[in-house]
Structures are given as structure tokens and as C-alpha cells.
Amino acid sequence: MTRRLARLSVAAALAAALATPAFAADAPQCKTVRMSDPGWTDITSTNALLGLVLEPLGYTQKVDTLAVPVTFEALKNGQLDVFLGNWMPAQTRFVEPLVAAGDLVVLNENLSGIRFTLAVPKYVADAGVASFDDLAKNADKFDHKIYGIESGSAANQNLQKMLDQKDYGLGGWQLVESSEQGMLAQVSRAAGRKEWVVFLAWEPHPMNTKLELVYLGGGDKTFGPNYGASSVHSVARKGFAADCPNLAKLVTQATFTVDMENEIMGKILQDGEVAQSAATAYLKAHPQVIDPWLKGVTTVDGGDGAAAVKAALGL
């Protein structure tokens, strides 16, 4: 049902956004693009990339830091326009009822080929922990704790449900909620002392190159098959494509890659660069990324969108 609804939503969005004439004026309120960042570096990166394109087109990007449940409520109520961080299937419980009610539109799949599940440092895997079923038998070494991200996130809710149901023999375990940065700081400290730690991991993220980690198998009930194989979608409020056809065309055509996000996130997290600088450097080094995003997209006053963006970036 989820996939069918998503396909229908994508089809409707594409029909509305891509079948517009060469210049279809957006409504005045579309000039300010209201977006959300749950505090995840991958979404900070993709928001920055899109922002660099929006500004020379004549739009103003406004990004609020909001938890995932608040983000979807704001989209439902029309208080946000676009969210680039709809991780599926982890966020199915938020998305499916909103799509079914017509309160949310899935614009596109902006990232694919990623993993999202629990992981351990390589030295823990080398000691025999290869799957979810290996955790319970080593409970004392892990101090009966799993480290997650921010409270209220879909991933944490899935993990808490897993613990409440005592799946994989994990009754009595504690989910330690923090933030992406807080969780990774804890993992880095533990790794430096060769302590046992199990935590939520995903790609794209520079943790995959900074840390020697191993994704755990066997967590299909909680995260789905193939190590929580996931995709990320861009979603929008009801009526977004009708109100903002030019803007919807851009968002629908904007896609990202694991390598792209890893590079930008690495500069933010490891080199201390601000997101806009890291994203600018990436686009200048890979200008070919912009062309498919801007196909048929104009400035807000009907000008050549691709020319305006490339001029702003010095390409």
C-alpha cells in the first residue's frame, strides 16, 4: 500500500510539475520556500545545495530546525512547503496516512542505494557480533544500551518498539537518545577505548569513512531487508505543485548521490566548514549536477534559470 500510494503521489506531482509550459508563474507566496532540517547533516547538505540554486532564481529559502514529527505536522498544516528528508521505509507511519488523506505529496526519490540499521565498530564485529541476534548474548559488554539519535525520530521509535517487544532477546535494554552529533561523539569515545558499543548508522554519512564500522545483519523486522535498504524522498504540502509549478519542477528534478553527500558532509563534520561553503565547493567542482535540476526551470520572472544559477556560482 505504501509503495502504491507513493507511486500515485509521484505521478500526480510529475504531471503537475513537469507538464507546465515553458514559463508558469508561481504564486507570490512561493518566493519564500519554507523548509525543514531535523538537525541531520545529510539534510543540512541537501538543503544547502538547493538553496544555492534557489537564490539566483529569485527565491528565498527559509529553513527551520524541526523534529521529524513536527515537520510532517507542519507540512500537513501548510506551514512548510518542502522537506528533502523523507527516509523510507523508516518514516512510513508519518507519510502513509498523510498521502492517503491528500495532505502530503511525494515529489520524487532524491536518493537511493543506502543502508540504515544498527552497526558496531569493526573490533566488535571481529569478536563475533555480526547480527542482531548476537547482541543479547553480549548484553553486559554493551551495558544493555543502544545509542540512537534525537527523541521523536522515526528510527528511535522503531528501536524503542523493538526493545518494548523484546525482539532479538533485547528485553531490558535501554535506548540512549541524543542527537546525530552526540551519538557519534559517544561512539568515537568508545572506539578510542575499544569499548563495545552498538548504534544507529546509515549512509550517506562520513561516519562510514571516519569509523571502522560494520552493519549488523538480521534486523529485517525492525529496519527491513538488505541492512535496512532505504531511499530518501522529497515531499511537499498539499497544493504545492499547483501554487508553485516552476519551483515544484526544480524540487522534483533535484536528486543527490551517496558520494555527493558524503563529500559535503565530510567537509562540514570533519573540516568544520559551514554547509553553504561546502555545497558551493561541490557544485563548482561538479557543475554538471545542475543541468538536470534546472531543465525547463526559469527565474521567478521568467528568465533563463540555468544561466542565472551558473552566473551566480561563477561557472
Secondary structure, DSSP 8 states (H G I E B T S, - for coil): -HHHHHHHHHHHHHHHHHSS-S-----GGGGEEEEEE-S-HHHHHHHHHHHHHHHHHT-EEEEEE--HHHHHHHHHTTS--EEEEEEETTTHHHHHHHHHTTSEEEEEEEEEEE-EEEEEEHHHHHTT--BGGGTGGGTTTTTTEEE--STT-HHHHHHHHHHHTTGGG-TT-EEE---HHHHHHHHHHHHHTT----EEEESSSTHHHHS-EEE-B--HHHH-HHHH-EEEEEEEETTHHHH-HHHHHHHHH----HHHHHHHHHHHHTT---HHHHHHHHHHH-GGGHHHHTTT-B-TTS-BHHHHHHHHHT-
